[in-house]
Every structure is written in C-alpha cells, then in structure tokens.
C-alpha cells in the first residue's frame, strides 16, 4: 500500500464500519498545493452516524486522518458532502439534526 492510498483506505474502513449502508460510501482524494482533500459521500440515512453528537464523530475522524497524513508528511483535510435528498436548508436543518439525533438514540 502506498502512502498516497493509506488515508483513503483508513477512511473507508472506519466509515464503512459505522454506517448501515457501506456500499454507498464513496471516497475521493484530491491533492493540490494546500495538501490533500479527502471527500466523503455517504447515504443520507447514515449522515447522523458519521457526524455524531455535536459533530464529535466527524471531529474524531478528521483528527485521525490528520495523524495518518502526518505520518506520510501530508496535510489531510476531510470534507463530508451533503447527500442527495438531504435537507439542510433554513429551518429544515434544525429538524433534520433533531431527527438524526433521535435516530441515533433508537
């Protein structure tokens, strides 16, 4: 495994272990002068699991990705794309967050 692939393999492994729809997990890696940008797409029903309470799961994943990147002398950032059909506009965003939290509790 090359150092260029380790961040993608790591992210796919962690996220697929968290979600109910692992086949919908897509990871894209772009490199520019600012460093590495890893973009994550997941099923809309799994967004709450990837973000976590108060964004804690996403923060933890970002921290671990940065550590993997440092090992390979790369600055790695994570962008989580809003899934198709996701509702994150205006007052709907508060409702969707509340719904995601309820889904996590059950």
C-alpha positions in Angstrom: 0.0 0.0 0.0 1.4 3.4 -1.0 1.4 6.3 1.4 -0.9 8.1 -1.0 -3.6 5.5 -0.5 -3.4 5.0 3.2 -5.6 7.9 4.1 -8.4 6.7 1.7 -8.2 3.1 2.9 -8.3 4.2 6.5 -11.3 6.5 6.0 -13.2 3.9 4.0 -12.5 1.3 6.7 -13.7 3.5 9.6 -16.8 4.9 7.9 -18.0 1.6 6.5 -17.8 0.2 10.0 -20.0 3.0 11.3 -22.8 3.1 8.7 -25.7 0.9 7.8 -25.1 1.2 4.0 -21.4 0.6 3.5 -21.8 0.1 -0.3 -22.9 3.8 -0.5 -19.6 5.1 1.0 -17.5 6.9 -1.7 -14.2 8.5 -1.0 -12.4 10.8 -3.4 -8.9 12.1 -2.9 -7.5 15.4 -4.5 -4.0 16.8 -4.0 -3.1 20.5 -4.5 -0.6 23.0 -3.2 -2.6 23.2 0.1 -2.4 19.5 0.8 -4.7 16.6 0.5 -8.5 16.9 0.4 -10.4 13.7 1.0 -14.1 14.0 0.1 -16.7 11.6 1.7 -20.1 10.7 0.4 -22.5 8.5 2.4 -26.1 7.5 2.2 -28.4 10.3 3.6 -29.7 7.9 6.3 -26.1 7.4 7.6 -25.2 11.1 7.9 -26.1 11.2 11.6 -23.8 8.3 12.3 -20.9 9.9 10.5 -21.3 13.3 12.0 -22.2 12.1 15.6 -23.5 14.1 18.5 -22.3 17.7 18.2 -20.1 16.7 15.4 -17.9 14.6 17.7 -17.5 11.6 15.4 -16.6 13.8 12.4 -14.1 15.7 14.5 -12.5 12.4 15.7 -12.3 11.1 12.1 -10.7 14.3 11.0 -8.1 14.2 13.8 -7.2 10.6 13.0 -6.9 11.4 9.2 -4.6 14.3 10.0 -2.4 11.9 12.1 -2.3 9.4 9.2 -1.4 12.3 6.9 1.4 13.5 9.2 2.9 10.0 9.1 3.2 10.5 5.4 4.2 14.2 5.5 0.9 15.3 4.1 -1.7 17.8 5.3 -5.0 15.9 5.1 -8.4 17.6 5.3 -11.9 15.9 5.2 -15.0 17.3 3.5 -18.2 15.4 4.1 -20.7 16.1 1.2 -24.4 16.7 1.9 -26.1 13.6 0.4 -28.6 13.8 -2.4 -32.1 14.2 -0.8 -30.6 15.6 2.4 -32.5 18.5 3.9 -30.2 21.2 5.1 -31.8 24.5 4.2 -33.1 27.1 6.6 -35.3 25.8 9.4 -35.2 22.3 8.0 -31.6 21.9 9.1 -32.6 22.1 12.8 -35.4 19.5 12.2 -33.0 17.1 10.3 -30.4 17.4 13.1 -33.1 16.6 15.7 -34.3 13.7 13.6 -30.7 12.4 13.2 -30.2 12.6 17.0 -33.5 10.7 17.6 -32.4 8.0 15.1 -29.1 7.6 16.9 -30.9 7.1 20.2 -33.1 4.3 18.9 
